[in-house]
Amino acid sequence: MALTAKSMVRIGVIGTGGWGKNHVRVFNELQCLAAVCDVDQQRADSFSRKFHVPGYTSLDTMLNKEKLDGVTICTPASTHFQMATQALAAGVHTLVEKPMTTNVKDGERLIDAAKSANRFLTVGFIERFNPPITALKQMISDGKLGDPVLLEFHRENRRGQNISDVGIVKDASVHDIDTACWLFGEVPKVVYARVGAFYPPMEHEDFATILMGFSGQKTAFLVTNWITPNRVRTLSAVFSGGVVDVDFVTQQTSIHEGSSTTVPTRPVQEPLMLELRGFTDAISEKREPIVTGKDGLNVLRVAEAALASSSSGTPVYIE
Ligand SMILES: NC(=O)c1ccc[n+]([C@@H]2O[C@H](COP(=O)([O-])OP(=O)(O)OC[C@H]3O[C@@H](n4cnc5c(N)ncnc54)[C@H](O)[C@@H]3O)[C@@H](O)[C@H]2O)c1
């Protein structure tokens, strides 16, 4: 389905690597792409040529020369804090890819920076825009299957290059931490985790199993690893009146109630398109995006609690 932004906003994409190139393509489709920036001159030039927009190797120069409404930051995690601070100070709305920053302290400072600049800060938690997750959120609100009790996530696949500036918890588990908090509508009270590094010379952890305890008896169980040979991205949501199985990749949902199973038909839509259109719409409608900086910070708190829990071997309570 062709989508366009509701009104013309000008977006600059920073970082045009493996993921940023998708932001460039989608903003071009939305007719919002105004400029690209990459420290790699060849990449900046090639995307500039392909999409007929100015290409920069310096964020400073792009922010000074272009009248941008927003930027998306698709550079490595260790650069997010500095890039986002710079963009917000220049007065542009900012979507930072996950993780928002590499640590809670920088996350808090970034939220302050967004407040001072009076600009949106949002984070690339793309799964919220995945159609089966949007539908599941609606099912929870409707209450037709009763109360949600347990969310069990699997996000697993072998990774060729185990080099990253953050480990799997801050790189990948963050997606499911955010989805769990969003579906339950709250932040967990307690986190227990075991993480480890399976493939040397991995500097950070490459597998994590995280248990998140929410109010009442609500629980989320996350299995994330870069070990499983095939790609698995699933969620099983247990309600008091049934079970909903979601495949993030095929976007298929199976609803089990008693002995019957229904599989709703729904058009497959690109989650990134829905996410980035949400960003441009929030800018043009002058309203807070669905994912807030606070959400990004809460996820970092949980991620750090998981790492601390694994180090200490004990549950970590979140205030
Ligand atoms: N939401 C998702 O589903 C999803 C998926 C993949 C990656 N990501 C996130 O996107 C970000 C980028 O990941 P990637 O896989 O594209 O990395 P990558 O290494 O493939 O690309 C990073 C790009 O940023 C450029 N870059 C580095 N420092 C820069 C700077 N100071 N100024 C401008 N450009 C700079 C590099 O030259 C490179 O082109 C990460 O935060 C990652 O977690 C999100």
The ligand as an ORCA input file, in Angstrom:
! r2SCAN-3c Opt
* xyz 0 1
  N      15.030     -0.702     14.619
  C      15.616     -1.719     14.029
  O      14.962     -2.717     13.730
  C      17.097     -1.669     13.723
  C      17.662     -2.618     12.868
  C      19.036     -2.543     12.603
  C      19.797     -1.538     13.203
  N      19.203     -0.638     14.027
  C      20.002      0.416     14.690
  O      20.463      1.347     13.695
  C      21.725      1.867     14.086
  C      22.729      1.645     12.962
  O      22.904      0.252     12.752
  P      23.482     -0.293     11.357
  O      23.337     -1.748     11.416
  O      22.878      0.455     10.209
  O      25.034      0.117     11.492
  P      26.071      0.249     10.307
  O      27.415      0.146     10.941
  O      25.725     -0.646      9.171
  O      25.879      1.752      9.775
  C      26.241      2.884     10.521
  C      26.480      4.034      9.543
  O      26.716      5.200     10.325
  C      27.822      5.895      9.750
  N      28.416      6.709     10.812
  C      29.183      6.297     11.869
  N      29.526      7.353     12.642
  C      28.956      8.440     12.081
  C      28.953      9.829     12.394
  N      29.612     10.284     13.456
  N      28.292     10.690     11.567
  C      27.636     10.223     10.470
  N      27.624      8.923     10.101
  C      28.268      8.034     10.900
  C      28.741      4.801      9.222
  O      29.646      5.290      8.228
  C      27.727      3.811      8.645
  O      27.399      4.096      7.314
  C      22.089      1.158     15.401
  O      21.691      1.967     16.477
  C      21.248     -0.102     15.374
  O      20.942     -0.618     16.648
  C      17.871     -0.679     14.283
*
